[in-house]
């Protein structure tokens, strides 16, 4: 008894002459054409074939067409700095958050001042003065009382700046820098400095400095570099990248490109081993490589994602021939990069 080659599937069928076959072998036997004994095979006349000269062979008219058609593989790094601040609020969100804080004043229990201030003390006098001015213990919701006949009127009117974050910050600073309250408490002799929060617009934003990371704190910044030699049909600015070395992976190439272009004073993280995008660029005319018997048709660039954690780029001893760099947002990259390069990465750039 013989067994078929696919008996490991555990499904077999019994054929004639007690032979066990699997499903695959059985279907092969059924579809194999059979030749009857009464029909004799027709003889096939063979004619000698003369070899065709290489010059007349179809598809091989020239010697250069016998070369392999290849592409130059390049790796490019999309190095980004994540936003440091949340985005600016919309007018609807500002009004909604102010409404929620005022609604909390209506639902919360009344503030028991005698638990915190003893009657007749300077603290109690200061408390009464502030409550008379703003009508609520909260310092950043404007003049509003959560109790009484007008408690329902907790929405702001058109043009009211109470919901603006800048106005709320000023209200908090004025309350902390109240000289009258300090004189009542007996602290008028010591001049206290009230710390004010930093603005969302930095000095670099005002000066237009694109070489620093301390700009556009609510947006994602991307590193673009400028080469000394301008390539054919390329713009002045490009993403850092170069050709792969022998037996080098894209992840390893991305780490090497970051060090060779921006130096070792950057704490970066290459995200994953797979590229997030690619670009195919065909040369106007192919380049022949006689050593490898191949013709280079163009370049295939694979973009690797990387994050900037700390540090700054330094092009002093770079090995890629770079002379300048910038940290740009998406809209600025559209103006700096070549249209072909930006079209390849525009869908993988963050909108904020």
N, C-alpha and C positions, 0 to 999 in steps of 0.2 A: 504494500500500500504506500503510495506517494502522497505528499502534502504540498499544497500550493505555497507561494512565497508570502502570502498575506494571512497565513493561519493565525498570526498573533492577534488579530482582531477578535478571535473567539467565535466567528460565524463561518460555518462551513456547510457545504452541500455535497450530497453523494451523487457522483456521476456514474456513467456506465463503467463496467469492469471493476466495480468496487473502488473507485478512485475518489478521494476526498479533496474537494476544491473549495477555495474561498469565494466570496461574492465577486471579487474582481476577476479571478481566473475563470469563473463560470461565465461571466459576461463576455470575456475575451474569446472563449471557445464558441459561444453561440454566434458571435459576429464574424468569426473567421470564415472566409469563403472556401468552399469545398470544391474539389475538382473530381468529376465522375470518371470512372475507369474507361468508359466508352468513348470519351473525348480525348483526343491526343493534343498535346500542346503544340501550337503553331510555331514553327521555327522563326527566329528573329535574325534577320540579316543585318550584319554589322558592316559598316563602311569605315574605312580608315579616315580619321580626322586629322587634317593638317594643322599644326600649331599656328596660331595667329601672331604675327609680329607685334611687339609691344607698341609700336607706333600706330598700328591699326586696331588695337584692342579697344572695345567700347569703354568709355569712362576713364581711360588713362591716356589721354592725348599728349600730356606733357609730363615731364619728370617731377615738377613741383607738386602736382596733384596727388602724387603717391605719399606725400608727407601727412603726418597726423595733424588734425585740426584741434588745437588746444586753446585754453583760456588761462590767463594769469590770475591766480587766486590771491586776493587781498583781504585783510581784516581791518576793520575800522571800529573805533571805540566811541560810543555815545555816552560820554561821561557827564553826569548831571549832578547838580546840587538841589536837594529837595527843598520845598518851601519851608521857611522858618516861622512864619506867622499864618494865621488863618486869613482867608480872603475878607475883603471889605463887605459889610452887610448891605443888603438892598434896603431901600426906604420901607418896604413892607416888613422886613425882618426887624428893623429898628423900632417901628411902631408896635410890632407884636411883642417884643421883649419888654418894652416899657409897660405895655398893657398887662403882661403877666406879673411884673413886679408890683404894680398898683393893685392888681387883683389879690395878690398875696397879702397886701396891707389890709384889705377888706376882710379877708378870711381869717387872718391871724388874731390871736387874743390881744387885747390892749396892752400896751407897754406899762408895766408897773414901775414907775420911777422911784417910789419909796423903797423898793428892794435894793436899788443901786445907789440912790442919793438920799442922804438924810436931810430932812426939812430944815431950811435955813442955812445950809452949808453953801460954799461957793459953787460946788458942782450942781446943786439944786437950782441956784440962781441962773447959772449958765444954761441948764436944760430948759427952763421956762422961757428964756429969751429966744433960744433956737426954735422951740416948738411954736412960738408966736409968729416967727418968720416963715417957716416952711410947713407948719401944721401937721407934720408927720415925723416919726423917728428916723425914717429912711432919709439919706442925704443925697440920693442921686435920681429921685423921681419927680423933682420939681415941687411946686406948691400944691399939695393935694392932701385931703383928709379922707381916710377910709371909713369914717363914722360920721353920720349926720345925714341931712337931706340931700346933699350934693355928692354923696359917695358914689352914686351911679355914674357920674360924669368923669370917667377915668380915661377917656380918649383925648388925644391931642388934636388941636385944630391945624388947619393948613398954615404952614409957615412957622409953626412952633418948633424950636430947636431943642426941646427938652429930651427928645429921643436920640439926639446925636451923641455919639460916644465922646466927642471932643467937649461938648457942653457938660456932660456928666463928669468927665475928668476935672474940668474946671471947678465944678461944684464941690467935689471931694477935696481939691486942693484949697479952696477958699475956707472950707470948714476946718481943715487941719491948720491953716495959717491964720486963724482968727486971733488977732492981737488983743481984742477986747476980752475974749474968753481967757487968754493967758494972764491978762492983768487982774481979772477977777479971781483967778486961782492963785495969784501971788507969784507968777512966773514971768513977770514982765521984764525983769532985769536981764535974764538970759535970752539971748537972741538965738532961737532955734531955726535951723534950716530945714525946710520941708522938701523932701525929695519928690521930684516930678517924674512921671513915667516918660520913657523915650518915645519919640514919634515913630510912626510907621514909615515915614519917608526919611531916608538917611542922607548924610552929606554927599555920599557917592551918587545918589540919585539926582541931587540938585546940580552937581558938577558934570554929570554924564560920564563918570568913570566906569568903563566896561571891563577893566582889568582886575577889579576887586570882587570878592564874593559878598561884600557887605552892601548889596544893592538888590532891589526888587525882592524884598523879603517875603512877599506873598506869592511869588512865581518860581517856577523851576528854571534854573540856569543850566546852559550846556556849554561845554568847552569847544571852541573852534580855534584853529591855528592857521598861520600864514606861512607858506613856504618861500624860500629864497628863489627857487626856480619855478616859473609859472608853466604848467603843463598845457598841452594843446586842448583847447575848448574848455578849460577849467577856469573857475573863478579864483580870486585872490585868496579867499578863505575856504577852508575845508575842515572836515572832522579828522582828528589824528588817526593815521593808519599807515600801513605799509604791506608789502608782500609777505606771504608766509615763508618761513624757512623750511628746510627739509624735515619731514616727519614731525611737524609742529601742529598742534591742535589749535582751534580758534580761541579757546579759553587761555591757553598758554601764550598765544600771540597777543591777545588783548592785554594781559599783564605786562608783557615785554614792551608793548607800544606805550603804555602809560608811563613806565619808568624811563624809557628812552626819549620820550617827548617832554614830559612834565617834571622829571626828576624824581628823587626818592623822598622828598618832603611832603608827599601827599598820601594820606591814609584813604585808600580806595577799596572798593569791593566789586569784583566782576560777578554779575548776577547770572548764574547758570552757565551751562556748557553749550547751549543752543543759541544761534543768532536770532534776533528779533526782526530782521529785515535783510534784504539783499538787493543788489543792483547789477545789471549787466550792461557793460559799455563796449560797443564794437568799434574797433579802430577804423579810420577811413580806408586804410590799406593794411592787409595782414603783414606781420613781421615774421620772416623766416629764421629758423634756428637750425643751422646745419649740423651742429653737434648732436642734437637730439632728434634730427630728422622730423621736425614738426614745424607747424606754422601757428603763430599766436594770433588768434582772431580778435582778441580784446581782453577785457578785465571783468572779473566777477568779484564784487565786493560784498562781504558779509559783515553786518553791523552787530556788534556785541554791546550789551547794556552793562553799564558800570555806575556805581554811586560814589560820590565824593563825601567822605565822612569828616575830614579835617585837613588842614594844611593849605598850600597854595602852589600853583604851577610855577616852575622856574626853568626857563629855556637856556640857561647859561651854557650848560654842557650837553645839550640834546644831540642825539645821533641821527636825527631824521631831517636835518637841514631846515629847521624852523626858525623864524625870526620874530614872531609876535603871536600873541594869543588874546582871546576875549572870552568873557562869560556872557552869553546872550540868551534872551528868551525866544520863544518861538517866532514872534513877529519880526524880531531883529535878525534871526537866522535866515528868514526868507529874503531879506535885503542883502545879506552878506554872502550867502552861498550861491553857487551856480544853480540856475533853475533846474537842471537835470539832477543835481545832488539833492536839492531840497524836495523835489518831487518824490525821491526815493525814501525820504525819512519823515515827510510831513505827517503821515498817518500814525507814526509811532512816537511823536512828540506830545508831551503833556500840554493841555490848553492853559493850565495855571501852575 
